[in-house]
């Protein structure tokens, strides 16, 4: 299994904003809010890779750490929305520096 890349914010934001309707500045504001509320270890970017899903290729960012649903980065597919058609894998990590 290929290791998950750990990116700096600029790389993480560029990868996310390339596919989603978000700007790096807007993403930074969202992550700063999550940093204050949840004190995550970091964030993981998940990509839906279900070939028969309308969400194929969509990205989701979730915090992980002791005060979050995911305590560590999962090493298996998960469904961020709880749907079988939304199984996603972690494609990048942004540490909370």
C-alpha positions as CSV (number, residue, x, y, z in Angstrom):
1,X,0.0,0.0,0.0
2,X,1.3,3.4,-1.0
3,X,1.9,5.8,1.9
4,X,-0.5,8.8,2.2
5,X,1.2,12.0,1.4
6,X,1.5,14.6,4.2
7,X,1.2,18.0,2.5
8,X,1.8,21.6,3.5
9,X,-1.3,23.9,3.5
10,X,-0.6,25.4,0.0
11,X,-0.4,21.9,-1.6
12,X,-3.4,20.6,0.4
13,X,-5.5,23.6,-0.6
14,X,-4.5,23.5,-4.2
15,X,-5.4,19.8,-4.5
16,X,-8.8,20.4,-2.8
17,X,-9.7,23.7,-4.5
18,X,-8.9,22.2,-7.9
19,X,-12.0,20.0,-7.7
20,X,-14.2,21.7,-5.2
21,X,-15.9,25.1,-5.2
22,X,-13.7,26.7,-2.6
23,X,-10.8,29.1,-2.5
24,X,-7.6,28.6,-0.5
25,X,-8.5,31.6,1.7
26,X,-12.0,30.2,2.3
27,X,-10.6,26.7,3.2
28,X,-8.1,28.3,5.6
29,X,-10.9,30.1,7.4
30,X,-12.9,26.8,7.8
31,X,-9.8,24.9,9.0
32,X,-8.9,27.7,11.5
33,X,-12.5,27.4,12.9
34,X,-12.1,23.7,13.3
35,X,-8.7,24.1,14.8
36,X,-10.2,26.3,17.6
37,X,-13.2,24.1,18.2
38,X,-11.8,20.6,17.8
39,X,-8.0,20.9,18.3
40,X,-7.4,18.2,15.7
41,X,-4.1,16.4,15.2
42,X,-4.6,17.2,11.5
43,X,-7.0,16.9,8.6
44,X,-7.4,14.1,6.1
45,X,-8.6,14.6,2.5
46,X,-10.8,11.8,1.3
47,X,-11.7,11.1,-2.4
48,X,-14.8,9.1,-3.4
49,X,-13.6,6.3,-5.7
50,X,-16.9,4.5,-6.3
51,X,-17.1,4.1,-10.1
52,X,-20.9,3.8,-10.1
53,X,-21.4,6.9,-7.8
54,X,-22.4,10.4,-8.8
55,X,-19.9,11.5,-6.2
56,X,-17.0,9.8,-8.0
57,X,-13.9,12.0,-7.6
58,X,-15.4,14.4,-5.1
59,X,-13.3,15.4,-2.1
60,X,-14.1,15.8,1.6
61,X,-11.9,17.1,4.4
62,X,-12.3,15.7,7.9
63,X,-10.4,16.5,11.1
64,X,-8.8,13.7,13.0
65,X,-7.4,13.5,16.5
66,X,-8.4,12.8,20.1
67,X,-11.4,15.1,20.1
68,X,-12.8,13.9,16.8
69,X,-14.8,11.0,15.4
70,X,-11.6,9.6,13.7
71,X,-8.8,9.4,16.3
72,X,-6.3,8.4,13.7
73,X,-6.2,8.3,9.9
74,X,-8.1,5.2,8.8
75,X,-6.2,2.7,6.6
76,X,-9.3,1.5,4.9
77,X,-12.2,3.1,2.9
78,X,-14.8,5.0,4.9
79,X,-18.0,6.7,4.0
80,X,-17.9,10.4,5.2
81,X,-21.6,10.8,4.6
82,X,-22.7,7.3,5.8
83,X,-23.7,6.1,2.4
84,X,-22.5,3.0,0.6
85,X,-22.3,5.0,-2.6
86,X,-19.8,7.4,-1.0
87,X,-17.0,5.1,0.0
88,X,-13.8,7.2,0.0
89,X,-10.1,6.7,0.7
90,X,-7.6,9.1,2.2
91,X,-5.5,10.8,-0.5
92,X,-3.7,13.4,1.6
93,X,-3.0,14.6,5.1
94,X,-2.5,18.1,6.5
95,X,-0.9,18.1,10.0
96,X,-2.0,20.7,12.5
97,X,1.2,22.6,12.9
